[in-house]
Amino acid sequence: MSTTLAAGTSLDFTLAQQLTVIALCALTAYISHMALAVFNDGVRPFLLDLIQGRTTRSATTAVSFGLSAGFIFGLGAPMALSTGVLNPWLVFLPTDILGMLAPRKWLAPILGAAWGAVVVFGLNGANNVAHDLPVDFLTAMQQMSTPILFLFTLFPVLAITKQFGRRWGGIAGVLELVLVVMTMKLWPDMFAGALAMAVGVLMLIGLAVSKDVRQRRADRAAGVTDDVLPDDDPMASLFSASAARLRRYLPLFMVLGAGVCVLAQMHIFGGGEATSFLIAKGQYAEAAQVDFYRVFGFIPLIATTALASGAYGIAGFTLVYPIGYLMPNPFVAAVVGALVFAVEVLALSWIGKLLGKLPSVRDSSEHLRSAIGDTLQLAILFGSLMAANAMGGGLGILVVGGLYLLNEAMGRPVVRMAAAPAAVIVGGILLNILYWLDLFTPIKG
């Protein structure tokens, strides 16, 4: 399977695509202003204080900006420019901030639409300028695709090892390696990690469910009742009120689900790092599979924070991503996306209660998220150094690696996940300056 993209990625959108992005950015900014949903999981718990009037809009905006800026400029923009595919960090994190920032309800969608216009009209110009530079750092950044795609395959192995120990982790690792080699040999056109990830995730879920079932049987034998919150518990009351608040805005959430699903169906958007590269190469089924597995790591987090704060996720449980990639046309995608969001919002209370009875499954989702972060962190760093080598050889590695280490030494003003891609862009600009000063000769090929 080829993991190299075409030399010139394009961010030249059709009119329908442009209007979809602009309209969706306007809608997500409005929903953020209403404190109904945000994309950043770290911001969502702070919204309860805003909803209940215990904090100000400006304070919440500051929190959102602080938690999101590094991902927008260090990860979202570089990934979009290098793949030619939009991503949620670039599209939705800024509308979180702009929606919160807007002092009036009517201003929020205007600011969101303006950001959507910047994305669809400004990125292509920046993309063309960057590709015309003597040191084409955007094409070099496509080197990131191979480590991201292959190392990402290992996240179920890490999750199994962390939760169930070295023996099960070793078994999962050997099994995934066998499946990757077999896939490369028998089905060379398929993403090599697709089957391995499927088996790894199923193995993790099976181990977690089996542990919970055994524990429940042991509890029943010992006469222990289920640990369910009583109706008069303050936390149960909060969860119920939050779920009711979200259900009141069900039509708006259905419009949101339709919009996100349509954006995914247009194949100009990828829900994650690995997904963006798969979408760029036209491997939509594999992209759907990757994003479907990520869902298992985020359902408990999104459900519990939504029930605790009264604010949902902009992409819901992110099921609309893989579903959208596979839809035949935007009209079907809009209907299906709306229905998916309706089911998610209506089932939120039930999902919260179910997760309360499956502690090992909840733990699995935390281990999955942690493992995804660990694999991508290494893959992005390694890929960024490969990009540095492609654009500047040893000097490129010195500059990019040095900027990454400097960021670490300074206490990570740029979040670690975004630091390496940001260093590639800064390093690429610096190498171009050195070229214009006749101090550097670009690497050919």
N, C-alpha and C positions, 0 to 999 in steps of 0.2 A: 504494500500500500504506500503510495506517495504521500509524504507529509510536507511537501514543499508547495507553496502557493505561487500563483503567477507573479511575475516581477512587478507588475503594476496593478495594485489593488485599486478599485474604483469606489468612490463615495458619491457617484453621480446618480441621484435618485429620480424616479419618474414623478410626475405631478401627483398621482394618487399616493405614492409613498411619502412625498413631502407633506401633503395635507394630513395624512394619517399621523405622522410624527408630531406635527404642530398641534393638531387637535388633541392628541393623547397627552402631550406635555401640558396643554391648557387644562385638561381635565384632572390630571394628577396634581397639579399645583393647587387647583380649587379644593380637591379632596384633602390635601395636606393642610391647607388653610383652615378647613373645617375640623381638623384633628381627627378625621375618620380613618386615615391610613397614611403610612409613610413606607418608603422602601427600606431605609436603614433600620435594621433590627435593634441597634443600640439606642436609637432615638425613641422608639416606641414606648418604653417604660416611662419616659419623661412626660408623655402626653397626658397622663392622668391628672397631673398637677395643673396643666394648662386647661384641661376640660373643666376641672373643679375650681378654677380661678385662684389656685395657690401660687402660681408663678405667672410671669409676663410673657407675651409673645416674643419680645426681643431676647429674653433669656433663653427661651426654647430654641430660637433661631441660632443663637450663639452655640448652643450645644450641638445642633444639627450640623452647622458649618464645621465645627471642630472635629466631629466624628466622620465627616464625609469628604472634606476638601482633598485630603491625600488620595483617596480612591478616585475622585473625579479626574484630577490632573495627573496623578501618577500611574493610574491603571486604566481608567475608562478611556481617556483620550488616546494614550499610546496604543491600546488594544484596537480601538476603532480605526486608527490611522494605519496600523500595520496589517490588519485583516480586511479592511473595507466593509466591516460588519459592525453595526451599532451594538451597544451592550447596556445593561441596566445601570451601571455606575455612571455612564455618561448621560443617559436619558432621564433616569428617575431620581438620582441623588440631588441634582441641581433643582429639580422641581419640588423636592422635599423642602429645601432651603427657601426657595422663592415663595412657595405657598405660605410658609411660616412668616416670612419677612413682610408679606403684603399686609398693610394695616386695614384694608377694606376687602370685603368679600369679592367685589367686582374686579378688583385690581389683580387678584391672584391668577385667574386664567389668562389675563393679558400678559403678565410677566412669564407665565409658563409657555404661552404661545411664542413669545419673543425668544425664549431659550430654544424652543423647537426649531425656529427659523434659523438661529445661529448654527444649530447642529446640521440641518439639511443644506444650508447654503454656504456656511463658512468652512466646514470641514473639507469639502472637496477642493476648495481653493488652497487651503493649507496643505492638503495632500499633494496637489500638483506642484506647488512650490517646493516642497520637501523632496519630491522625486527628481526635480530638475537640479538639485544641488550637486556639487562635485562628490560629496560624501553622502550617499543616499542611505540615511540611517533607518528610514521606514522599511525599505526592502531588506536591510540587514536584520530588522526586528522579526522578520518572518522565520528566522532561525529558531525562534522560541517555540514554534509549533511542535517540533519533534519531542523535546523533553516534556512539554506540557501534556501532550496526548498520551505518551507512554508512561510517564511517572504517575499521572492521574489514575491510571489503571490500578495502582496499588492501594488506593485508599481503603477498600474493604479489608485488605490484609492487615493494615495498621489498626483499623477499628477492632477487628477480631482479636488481635494480639493484646491491645490495651484492655479489652473487656473480659476476654476469656483465657488469656495467658499464652505463653510461648508455644505450647504444644499445638493448640488449635491454630495459632498464627502461622506456625511452620507448615502445617497441613495446607492451610489456605494459600500460602505463598507458593508452595510447590505446585498445587493444583492450578493456580493462575498462570504460572510460568508455562506449564504444559499446554494450557488452553491457548495462550498467546502464540506459542510456537506452532501449534496445530492449525490455528486460524491463519497465520501467515503462510503456511504450507498449502493448506487445502482451499482457503478462500481469500486469495491475495487482494481482491478488490474490497473486502470488508475491513473496517477499522479493527486492527489487531486486538485491541483491548475489549471489544464489545462483549464477546462471550465470557471472557474472564471476569469482567465487572459484574455481569449478570449472576454468575455462579457465586461470586464473592458476597454480593449483597444478600442473595437468597440464603446463603450459609449463615451470615450474621443474624438475619431476621429469624431463621429457624432455631439457632442457638438461644436467642433471647426469648422467643416464645416458649421454647421447651423449658427454659429455666423458670419462667413465670408460672407455667402450668404446674411444674413440680412443686413450686413454692406454695401455690394456692391449695394444692392437694394436702401438703403438709400442714398448712394453716387450718384447713377444715378438720383434719384429723386431731389437731390440738385444740379445736374449739375456738379458734381466732376468727373474728368477723372481718369483713372487708373494711379497709380504711377509707371510708367515704365521708366527705364533709357533711355534717347535719345541715338541715335547711336554715337553722337560725345562726349558723356560723357566719361571722362577718365576711370571711373570704368567699364563702358560697354566695352570699348576698351580692358582693362586688362582681363576681363572675356572672351571675344572673343579670344584673343591671347592664354590664358591658355587652353581653350577648343580645339583650333586648335593644340596646342603642344601635348596634350594628344592623339588626334586622329592620329597624325603622327606615334605614337608608338602603334597603335591598335593591330598589330599581337603579339607584346610582351605582351601586357595586356591580350590578349586571352590565351596565354600560361600560364600566371600567374593565370587566372581564372580557367583554366583546372587543374592546379596543386593543388590549394587550395580546389577545389571541390573534387578531388580524395582523398586528405588527409582526408577530412570530411567523404567521403564514406567508408573509411577503418575502421571507428569507433575506431580510436586510438587518436582522437582529438575532443575537445569540445570548442565551441566558447566563453563560459562564465563560471562563477562559478557554477551556477545551472546546466547548460548544461553538465559540466564535470561529475557531479554525476549521471545525468540521463543516459549519454552514458555508464558510468561504470556499471550501472545496466541493460544495454541492452534495455532501453526504448527510442528507437531512434525516434519514432513518437512524443513523448512528448518533446524530446530534440529539434526537428525541430520546434515544435510549440513555445517553449520558445524563441529560437533564431529568429524566424520570428517576434515576437512581438518587440524584441529589435531593429529590423531594423527601425521601425517607429521613434525611438528616435535618430537615427544616420544619416538618409538620408539627412536632411537639413544641419547638421554640415559638413558632408563629402562633399556634393555638393558645399556648399559655400566656404569652405576652399580650395577645389580643383580648383574652378574657380578663386579664389583670388591668389593662389600661383603657379598654374601650376603643382601641384603634387597631385596624387590620393591616395587612401587608398590601402594598400596591400591586404586587403580583400574586396575592393570595398565597396559597401553598405552593405556587410556581408550577402547578400542573398544566396551566394554560400554555406554558412554553412548549413542552414536547407535543401536546395536542395540536397546537398551532402549526408546528413544523410539518405535520402530516396531513393537514386539511387540504382538500382539493382546490378551494377558492376562498376569497375573503368573506363571502356571504355566509357560507357554511361555518367558517371560523368564527364569525361574529355571533351566530346563534349558539354554537357549542360553547364558546367562551362565556357567554352570558349565563348559560345553564350551569356550567361548572362553578362559577362564582356563586350562583344562587344556592347550589347544593352545599358549597363550603360554608357560607355564612349561616345557613339554616341548621347545619349539622355541627356548628362550633361547640355548643354546650355538650352535645353527646360525645364528641371527640375528646373534650376535656375530661369528662367522666371516665371514658374508656382508658385514656392514658393514665388516669389515677389508679387503675387496676393492673397496669402493665409496667411496673417500675423498670424491669430489665429492657423493655423496648424503648422506654424514655431514655435510659442510659445509652442504648445503642445509637440513638439519634445524636446525642452529645458527642459520642466517640466518632461517629461518622463526620460531623462537622469539624471536629478537631483534626481528623485524619485528612480530610479534604484540604484544610488549611496547611497542614504539614507538607503534603505532597506538592501542592501548588507553590508553596513558598520555595521549596528546593528547585522545582522545575522552572519557575520564573527567574530565579537567580542564575541557574545554570544556563538557561536560554538567553538571558540578557548578556552573559559573558560570551556566549557563542556569537551573539549579534555584535558585541564589541570587537571580537576577533575578526568577524567578517568585514567590518567597516574600517578598522584601524589596526589590525594585528596586535602586537604587543602593546603599542601605545594606547590603542583602544581599550584593551583589558586593564591597563594601568589607570586610565581615566575613569572608566565605568566602575571597576572594582574599588578604586580609591574613593569615589563619591559614595558608593554603598557603605564602605567601612566608615567613612566620615560621618554619614548619617547615623550609623550605630553608635559611634563614639559621642555624638552630640545628643544622645538620648532619643533618637528616632523622631525628629520633627516631621518626617514623612514616614507613614506607617510602613512596616517592613515589606508587606506584600507589594506595595506600589513603588518602593524605593528603587529597585533595580530597573524597571522600565523607564522611570523618570530619569535615572542616571544615563540610560542609553540615549535619550533625547538630548539631555544637556551635553553629554559627551559628543554626540553627533554634531551639535551646533559648534562646540569648541573645535572639533577637528576641521570643520569648514572654515572657521576663522583662521586656524593655523595654515590651511591651504591657501587662503587669500593673502596671508602674510609670507607665502612661499617657504613655509617651515614644515610642510607635510605633503607627501604625495599619496593620493588615494590608492587603495588596493584595487586592482582590476579583477573583473570576473564576478 
